[in-house]
Structures are given as structure tokens and as C-alpha cells.
Amino acid sequence: MAVISAIVVVAAGWLAFGGAGNLPGLPAVAKTPVADSSSAAFSICGDGRHVNCVVDGDTFWFQGEKIRIADIDTPELSPPRCEAERIKGEAAKARLLTLLNAGAFSLSAGWRDEDKYGRKLRTVSRSGHSLGSTLVDEGLARRWDGARHGWCG
């Protein structure tokens, strides 16, 4: 088993550092980034059918599937624990709506496909940049570290 693991590690490193350049056809597959091919006209979710809408700063519905942005955590809106959390949560929700409507994006799964609530866990990117990172950079989200932290000071 140790030999197989070593071979896998060496092969992965070889491909990651350009070794695939000597194999015809493989460079295009190994080096081509995923195209931003997903898009929709998003709105804010309300009562009724959820197809393409934003729930809060880190959750949205896309093509009828509920998605939780895997790499961030934003303030809660249902219910917020304080007025400051509500205000920042509404700002994160509005910003996510704007980001999703700004053009095509990519969804990528990580180690876990779903969370305990059945939401698909996905990183959302545009041109290779995480939209979650944009929310973090703007102070509207935190990097997800596996635990929720308060937003009420």
C-alpha cells in the first residue's frame, strides 16, 4: 500500500509541475481551468418556489438546488442575534445577489458534497477567483473554519 501511495503522490506532483507537457492530448485536460459556464437571473428568495434566488450571504438556490457557499460564513438572518448582525447579513445578501448576477460563474465541490441540512457545498468562482473571497475582502463574510462565530461584538 505504501508503494502505491508513493506512486500516486509522485504522479500527482509530476502532473502539477508540468510533467504532462510530454504527453499528447493530456496537457489540455490537465491544465485547462474549468470554464465559467453557469449563470442565471437571480432574485431574492421569497415565499413559494425557489429556483434561482439568494437566501442570505452564503446560501442560494440555483436551478432548483440549494447551495451553501463552502468557503465562507456570513451573518445569520433567520433570525439574526442582534441588529448589527442583521445589518451586515442584509448587506452580504445584497452583495451576493449582485455578484451572482454579474456574469457566468463556476461551482466546484470540495471534500463533502452536502452539509447536514442537505445543501450542496460548493465554492463559487468567476475567472478562477472565489466569490466568497470577495465577500471576505469586503468585510461581509469570514473564511469558513468549521465553526460559526458570532457577529454581535
C-alpha positions in Angstrom: 0.0 0.0 0.0 2.9 2.4 0.8 4.3 1.8 -2.7 1.0 2.6 -4.4 0.6 5.8 -2.3 4.1 6.9 -3.2 3.4 6.3 -6.9 0.2 8.4 -6.7 2.0 11.2 -4.9 4.8 11.3 -7.4 2.4 11.2 -10.4 0.3 14.0 -9.0 3.4 16.1 -8.4 4.7 15.4 -11.9 1.4 16.5 -13.4 1.1 19.5 -11.2 4.5 20.8 -12.1 4.2 20.4 -15.9 5.2 16.8 -16.5 2.2 16.3 -18.6 3.7 18.6 -21.3 5.3 15.5 -22.8 2.0 13.6 -23.3 0.0 14.5 -26.4 -3.6 15.5 -25.5 -3.1 15.4 -21.8 -1.8 19.0 -21.3 -5.2 20.5 -22.5 -7.1 18.3 -20.0 -4.7 18.7 -17.1 -4.0 22.4 -17.4 -7.3 23.8 -18.7 -9.3 25.7 -15.9 -12.9 24.9 -15.5 -14.9 27.4 -17.7 -17.4 29.7 -16.0 -20.4 28.2 -17.6 -23.2 28.6 -15.0 -25.4 31.7 -15.0 -28.9 32.7 -14.2 -31.0 35.8 -13.4 -31.1 35.7 -9.6 -33.6 37.4 -7.3 -34.1 37.5 -3.5 -35.9 34.4 -2.3 -39.4 34.8 -1.1 -42.3 32.5 -0.3 -43.0 29.9 -2.9 -40.9 28.2 -5.5 -37.1 28.5 -5.2 -35.2 28.2 -8.5 -32.6 30.9 -8.8 -32.6 33.1 -5.8 -30.5 34.3 -2.8 -31.4 33.2 0.7 -28.6 35.0 2.6 -25.0 35.9 2.2 -23.8 32.3 1.9 -26.8 30.4 0.6 -28.7 30.5 -2.6 -30.9 28.4 -4.9 -29.5 27.6 -8.4 -31.6 25.6 -10.9 -33.8 24.4 -8.1 -30.9 23.1 -5.9 -30.0 24.8 -2.6 -26.3 25.7 -2.4 -24.2 26.7 0.6 -21.0 28.5 -0.3 -18.4 26.2 1.2 -15.5 28.6 1.8 -17.3 31.3 3.9 -19.6 32.1 6.7 -21.8 35.2 6.7 -24.1 36.8 9.4 -27.3 35.0 10.1 -30.7 36.4 9.0 -33.0 33.8 10.2 -33.0 35.0 12.9 -30.2 37.5 13.5 -28.9 37.6 17.1 -28.6 41.4 17.1 -29.2 44.5 15.0 -25.5 44.6 13.8 -25.7 41.0 12.6 -29.0 41.8 10.7 -27.5 44.9 9.0 -24.3 43.1 7.9 -26.3 40.0 6.9 -28.6 42.1 4.7 -25.5 43.7 3.1 -23.9 40.3 2.5 -27.1 39.0 0.9 -27.4 42.0 -1.4 -23.8 41.8 -2.4 -24.1 38.0 -3.2 -27.1 38.8 -5.4 -25.0 41.4 -7.3 -22.0 39.0 -7.6 -24.1 36.1 -8.9 -25.9 38.4 -11.4 -22.6 39.9 -12.7 -21.9 37.1 -15.2 -21.1 33.4 -15.6 -19.5 31.5 -12.7 -18.3 28.1 -11.8 -19.4 25.8 -9.0 -16.9 23.2 -7.5 -17.4 20.6 -4.9 -14.9 20.0 -2.1 -14.4 17.0 0.2 -18.1 16.9 1.3 -20.9 17.1 -1.2 -23.6 18.2 1.2 -24.0 19.7 4.7 -26.2 18.3 7.5 -29.2 20.3 6.1 -28.9 18.8 2.6 -27.5 21.9 1.0 -24.9 21.3 -1.7 -21.5 22.6 -0.5 -19.8 24.5 -3.4 -17.1 27.0 -3.9 -18.4 29.7 -6.4 -15.8 31.2 -8.7 -15.5 33.6 -11.6 -12.3 33.7 -13.7 -10.7 31.5 -11.0 -11.4 33.8 -8.1 -13.7 32.8 -5.3 -16.8 35.0 -4.9 -16.6 34.0 -1.2 -13.2 35.6 -1.1 -14.7 38.8 -2.5 -17.2 38.9 0.4 -14.4 38.3 2.9 -12.3 41.0 1.4 -15.2 43.4 1.6 -15.8 42.5 5.3 -19.2 40.9 4.7 -18.0 37.3 5.4 -15.4 35.2 7.2 -13.4 32.3 6.0 -15.2 29.1 7.0 -13.2 27.3 9.7 -15.7 24.7 10.6 -17.5 26.6 13.3 -19.9 29.5 13.5 -18.7 32.6 15.3 -20.9 35.5 16.5 -21.3 38.7 14.6 -22.7 40.7 17.6 -19.5 42.2 19.0 
